[in-house]
Amino acid sequence: MKWKIPLFKIYWTEADVKEAEKVIRSGMYWATGSQIEEFETRIKEYLSAKYCLTFNSGGSALYALMLAYRFKQGDEIIVPSFTFIATAYAPIYVGAKPIFADVEFETFGLDPEDVVERITPKTKAIIPIHYGGMPCKIEKLNEVAEDHNLVLIEDAAESFGAKFKGRCVGTFGESAIFSFCHNKVFTTGEGGCVVTENKKIYERLKLIRSYGRVTERGYFLSAGNIDYVEIGYNFRMSTLLAALGISQLTHVDNAIAMRRKNAKYLNRNLAKVDSIVVPEPPSNNYFAVYQMYTIRVLGGKELRDELMRFLQEKGIMSRVYFEPVHKYSIFRNLGYKELSLPNTEELSSQVLTLPMYPQLDRCDMDYIINSIKEFFSRNKINEKETNNKGM
Ligand SMILES: Cc1ncc(COP(=O)(O)O)c(C=O)c1O
């Protein structure tokens, strides 16, 4: 289906093309090379993080972190169910058990009080997400982790550049991951990274990312001795993508500013619609980057789904991010059938993610706003008609 207004568009420049082209034209080192370290340094500097390593996806970054922390069978890791499935899969990759906690409605992030309820002697870590570019209650979650001696790993896949009290998300926990998949605020097509302040984890990750290999000057540069000291995999990002990432990062602030401006316009206009809750940050402490623009439709799942269909007829793409992960067949079959997370389930029945990207112009936004208003005014008329018929 060709959408009049898709959910996302990539924000790219001619400079991005030139940087990637340089690597191609070099005729060498498309896999590993200096662009990787340079990209990592730039990310580290942007976020004020201690160590950074790039990966070939956000999911690989999360998986590698599970291996680096040596989580294993018998360990429990607290995760949200209101997330992309990668967060919930991560513990399972290493035999640990995901324990789902509920979310709160202000940021759609993990509810710190519910997290506390789910801590047991087996709990090793908490993995909150920052939903769609909105920081979660990360300060509180950090306190919970510290009080219970747990590792806090931020799944910041969707939230590069988001801040809480002026500090970038991804630097509150001991480690964090980001995704650079093509719907994120800046992108390398596929890709991701880990940032960490733990040197031991950083050193282990370097090995895990590259088959556990130790070489003198890098595998493709040196003809010298090689040793393999850890079970690893090829989780590496290529230099081609790192070069693209370096260039993308130079205009990420621009992209974020445009997203924020668009979100402000949508918020101002959609807040007037009775049945909608717009994504406003809870206070000025929250700097949201609006990787996604997600409204809540009050009035039930049926109404939300109807709105989605109505928008589809208008050529406007929208989508439900997220269905509760614990309701998917894989988790039901893994023993979570009876689990109930009231906030997660209610929120999932309300959310609708609308198009959001830097280039979204006024005309497109007005079309979205007017379509939504049209839907609700028609619905009011239908409601009145039904009521009259019933009299
Ligand atoms: C919250 C969250 N975690 C993890 C990931 C995985 O990232 P990737 O798609 O780069 O593997 C995503 C992807 O969008 C995500 O939204």
The ligand as an SDF file (V2000), in Angstrom:
LIG
                    3D

 16 16  0  0  0  0  0  0  0  0999 V2000
   12.4310   -0.6630   22.7990 C   0  0  0  0  0  0  0  0  0  0  0  0
   13.2450   -1.3610   21.7450 C   0  0  0  0  0  0  0  0  0  0  0  0
   14.2300   -2.2070   22.1140 N   0  0  0  0  0  0  0  0  0  0  0  0
   14.9900   -2.8390   21.2280 C   0  0  0  0  0  0  0  0  0  0  0  0
   14.8330   -2.6460   19.8670 C   0  0  0  0  0  0  0  0  0  0  0  0
   15.6620   -3.4200   18.9070 C   0  0  0  0  0  0  0  0  0  0  0  0
   16.3970   -2.6230   18.0460 O   0  0  0  0  0  0  0  0  0  0  0  0
   16.7710   -3.1800   16.5730 P   0  0  0  0  0  0  0  0  0  0  0  0
   15.5410   -3.1500   15.7540 O   0  0  0  0  0  0  0  0  0  0  0  0
   17.8150   -2.2110   16.1020 O   0  0  0  0  0  0  0  0  0  0  0  0
   17.3020   -4.5480   16.7490 O   0  0  0  0  0  0  0  0  0  0  0  0
   13.8310   -1.7840   19.4160 C   0  0  0  0  0  0  0  0  0  0  0  0
   13.6100   -1.5560   17.9890 C   0  0  0  0  0  0  0  0  0  0  0  0
   12.9830   -0.6800   17.5300 O   0  0  0  0  0  0  0  0  0  0  0  0
   13.0000   -1.1300   20.3730 C   0  0  0  0  0  0  0  0  0  0  0  0
   12.0040   -0.3140   20.0030 O   0  0  0  0  0  0  0  0  0  0  0  0
  1  2  1  0
  2  3  1  0
  2 15  2  0
  3  4  2  0
  4  5  1  0
  5  6  1  0
  5 12  2  0
  6  7  1  0
  7  8  1  0
  8  9  2  0
  8 10  1  0
  8 11  1  0
 12 13  1  0
 12 15  1  0
 13 14  2  0
 15 16  1  0
M  END
$$$$
